[in-house]
Amino acid sequence: MFKFGLIFYLLTKIQSEIKVCTDACNCFFNQIDEDLKIWTDGIHRVDFEKAAGIRNTVHYQIIDGHIYRSEKCLFGQRCKGIEKFLIEIADSISNVEFIINVYDHPIFYRDPSQSVPLLTFSKPDNRNHYHIMYPAWTFWQGGPAIQTHPSGLGRWDRLRDEMLTAGDKIPWNEKIDKGFFRGSRTSKTRDPLVLLSRKKPHLVDAAYTKNQAWKSIEDTLGHEPADIVSLPDHCQFKYLFNFRGVAASFRLKHLFLCNSLVFHVVSNGGDWLEFFYKRLIPWQHYIPVSPDLSDVEQLLEWAQLNDTEAQRIAIQGKQFIENFLTLESIQCYWKELLTRISRLTTYEVTRNTTLVEIKLHRHNEL
């Protein structure tokens, strides 16, 4: 039996233990600390070569302010989304080389004795994955299977402003007092919420949309697929649900800006992370939901019965993302990450002539 008293205990405990960011530039450096702590002996050439030997990865070098990259990038838009930030910081980075995974999920699983310095945008929150996280390409551009700005993701600065405007248009007491979710059936973990919506539509509005693999209503749990709802239109609801996709969900950061209360479903075996996730605090910035959604009905009922507290958490989540997850802080993260990798590299980085130069066309606007 779910007990509301436990929630009040957690709220009180979190308030007494919270450690807040005070500077947007270094807010997320704790993740760099964690990702690089295994490289106490430095990154040796043999370590780098292990990463370089993984198929479909992308090799980058920054040498004397010039950027060089593997001629082939599996997803060109993703590389461009990464290079936007590299271009801005190239002149201030010591010579460095690194290997990037541009897939949605980690592609190399090793134990500590066989770890490799591979950069990936998302990884599970457990001790068996030693990838180094970088800010995903979607802060600037989309990629295959992702609609780009203005209808989808990309240009975090512009979409942030759109989401904040949409959130401000609908005051908390005018939002629809129920949970909301629209998305494809990436996995069956989302089914309980959709089924609850059909059973108790007064509590939650959740439905599946089509994805590229859709063939029949069996792929949308026996119902016709729902229409896609734009991210700004999510802001009309008080409670917004986030699920992981293939890896971490790109939508999470956007949902906070609605000034709605985010219900984040934790994954089995540890949450899937992006570089900023560990600064998001359950019960301070969002409501954590168990992987099987066994507590979802009770959590929604708690939110409806405790409107003032629910709004407070929603505001704190919105303020955190608005104030600290900016293009400037992402650029700071890239600079700090590559600076530390350069310092850890124990061999001299020399020009690899198989790589092509990326021309430095800097963006005037952030």
N, C-alpha and C positions, 0 to 999 in steps of 0.2 A: 504494500500500500504506500503510495507516494505521500510524503508528509510535507506540508507547506512550512512547518517549523524548520525543516532542514534548509530551506531557501533563506529564511531570515538569518539563520546561523551563518550560512555562506556569505551573505551580503555583509554582515557585520565583520566577519573574519577578513574578507577581501579589503574592506575599507581600512582596516588597521594595518594591513601588510602591503598595500599597493606602493609600487615604486614607479613614479611617473617620469616621462621624458621631459627635459627642460630645453633641449636644443634639437631642432629638426634635423640638422646635418648629421649628428652622431647618434640619433635615437636608436637606430637599428644595428649599430656596430657590435652589439652583443652576439648577434648571429654570426658575424665574421669571426669573433673570438672562438665561438663553439666549433665552427666548421674547420678552422685552421689549427685547432689545438693538438691534433694528432701529428702535425708536421714539426715536432720538436727538434728533429735532426735536419730540418730543411727539406726542400724539394730537389731531388737529384735528377740528373738526366734520365736515369733508368725509370724513375717514377713518371716523368713526363712522357717518355716513349711508350709506357704502358697505356697512358691515356690517349696518346696519338694513334695507337694501334686499334682503337675501337672504331668500328665501321660507322659511317654516316655522321661522324662528328665534324666540327669545324675548327680548324687551326687558325689562331690569331697571333700576330706579333705586333708589338708597338716598339719601334726602334727610332730613337732620335726624333720623336714626335710624329713619325709616319706610321700608318696602320697598314698591315698586310694581312691577307686572309686567304684561306683555301679557295681556289678558283671556283669550286662547286660548293654551293650551299643548298642543302636538301630543300629548305623552305626559304626562298629568297626574301620574302617580306619579314620573316623573323630575324634574319641577319640584319636587315635594314633597321629594324626596331632596336636591335642591340647597338648597331653602329652609330645611331644618333647620339648615344651617350659617350661612346668611345671617342668620337670626333671632338666632343666638347672638352675632353680631359687629356687628349693625347700629348699635348705640349708639356703637361705637368707630371707625366708618368715616366719613371725610369724604365729602361729597356726591360721588357717582359714578354713572355709568351704563355699561352694558355689554350686549353681545348674546351670547346663548348658543345654541350648536347642541346640540340634544338627540337628534340621530340618533347611531347607533353609529359613523359614519364622518365624516370631514371632508366638507363639502359645497361648499367654495369653494376653487378652486385658482388661485393667482396667482403671478407673479414678484415680486421685491422692489419693483419700481417701482409695483406695484398691490396691495401687501399691505393687509389690513384687520384691525382689532383684533377678531377673532371668537374667542370662547372655545369650545373643543371638548375632549372628554375624552381623545381619542386621536388620534395622528397618526403618519405614517411618520417614521422616523429618517433623513431626508435633507434636503438644502438647498432643496427645492422646496416645502416646506410651512411656512407662517409663522403657523399658528394658535397661539393661546395656550391652553395646557392647564389644565384645572381638574380637581379630584377628582371622579370619576364619582358619579352619583346612587346607585349600588349600595352605597356605604358606609352608606347608611341605608335605602333602599327599592329595590325592583326595578323592573320595568317590563314592557311588552309582550314576550312570548316569553321572559321570565325568571321562573322560579318564585321566590316570595319566601320569606323566613324564616318558619317554621323548615325547610321542605322545600327551599328554594333560597337565594338571596342576599338581602342586606340586613342591617341592624343589625350592622355590622362588629364592634362590641364583643361582642355575644352570640355571633356565629358564631366569632369568634376564640377565645373561651373554650371553645366546643364542640370546635373543631379541636385546640386545645392539649391538652384532656383526652383526646380520641381518640388523639392522637399519643403521649401519655404512657402510655396503657394497654398499648401494644405496644412493648416494648423493641426496639432495633435488631436484636439477634440472633434475635428471634422473628418479625420481619417476613418475608413471602414474598420470596424472593430472585429477583425478576424485575421487569421493567418493567410498568407498568400504564397503560391509557388507556381511558376510556369517553367517548363524545361523538358527536354527529351528524356526518354527512359534509358539513360546511360547504364544504369544498373537497377536491379530489383530492390535495392535498399530504399528507393524513393516510393515504392508501392504502398507501404502503410499510410503515408500521408495522403496519397491520392484516394485510397479506399476510405480513409477517415472523412475526407471531403465529401465523398458520395453519401456517406452515412450521416454526417453532421455538417451540412453546408453552412450552418450558422456559426460554426467554429473556425472553419478553414476553407479556402477556395484554392484547390490544388488540382492541376490537370497536366497531362502530357501533350507536348507538341511533337511535330514530325522532326526526324533527323534524316541524314542522308541514307540511313539503312532502313527506313520505314517501308514496309511492304503491305501491311494490312492492319486492321484494328487490333490484332493480337499484339502488335508492337506498341500500342498505346493502351494496354490493359482492358481491351474489349470495347473501348469507346472511340468515336471519331476524334482525330487529333484536334486539340484546341489551337486557337490562333496564338501566334507569338505576341507577347506583350513587351513593349520597349522598356528599358530600364527606368527612364523617368516616370513612366506610368505605374511602376510598382509603388511609387510614393503615396498613392492614395490609400494604401493599406497600413494598418498599425504594426503588423507583425510579418516579417519577411523571412522566408526559409532559405538557407544555403546548404547545398550538398556538394561534396567533392565530385569531380568528373573523373576523367582518366587519372588525373592527379589532383592538385589543388584547384579550386574553382576560381575562375577569373572574375566571377560576378561579386564575390564577397565584399571587396573594397567599395564597390559601387553602392551596395545596399545600405551601408552605414550612412551615406550622404542623404538619404531620404528623410532623415530624422525619424525613422521608424525603428522599432525594436527588432534586432536581428536574432533569429534562432539558428544557430550554427550546429549542424549535425556532425558529431565527431565520428571518425572512421574506426572500423574495427582494426585492432592492432596498432593504434596510434594515428593521430590526425595527420593529414597530408599538409605540408607547410609551404608557404612562400617565405621570403626572407623577413617579412614584417610581422608574421603571425604571432610570434612569441611575445610581442609587446601588446597583443590584444588579450585582455584578461577576462575570463568568464565571470559573469555576474557583475562585472564593472563596465564592460563594453558590449557584451552580448549574452544571450542565454544559451548554455550548452545543452544539447539534446543527445541522448544515448544513441548508439549506432543502430539499434533495432527499433528506435522510435517508441519504445514501450512507455516512455514518460511524456510523450508529446501532448496528449490530451490534457493531462494534469497541468503541464506547464502553460498551455494556452489559457486554461481556466484560471490559473494563478495570476497571469498577466491581466486578464479581464477584471479580476477581483481586486487587484492592486495597481490601479491605473497610475497613481502618482509615482510609485517606485519603478514601474515599467517605463514611464516617460523619462525618468531620471537616467536610467541605463541607456535608453535610446539617445539622449542628448550627449552623454559621455562618449558613446561610440562614435557619433557623428563628429564631435569636436576633435577627437583623437585623430581620425583619418583626415579631416580637413586641415588640421594644424601641422601634422607631422608627416603624412604621406604625400609629399609634393614632388614635382619634377626636380626641384633643387635637392631634396633629401635623397632622391634616387641617384642623382649625379654624384653626390657626396659618397654614397655607398659604393658606387663603381670605382671612384677614385681611391677610397680607402682599401677596398678589396684588392685591386690590382697593385697598389703600392705595397701592400703586405705580401702578396704573392711574389712580387719582384724581390723584396728583401729576403724571402725564404728560399729563393732559387739559388742553388749553390754553384751553378755553372754560368758561363758567359753566354748570353743570348745573342746569336749572330743571325744575320739575314738568311732566311730560307728562300732560295730563288724560285721555288715552285709556287710560292704564294703570290697573289696579285695585290697591288696597292689599292687601297680604298682612298679616293680623293677626299680631301678635307673641306667639304662644303658645310660650314657651320651654320646652324640655325640661329637666326637673330632673335627669335622669340622662344621663351621657355613656357 
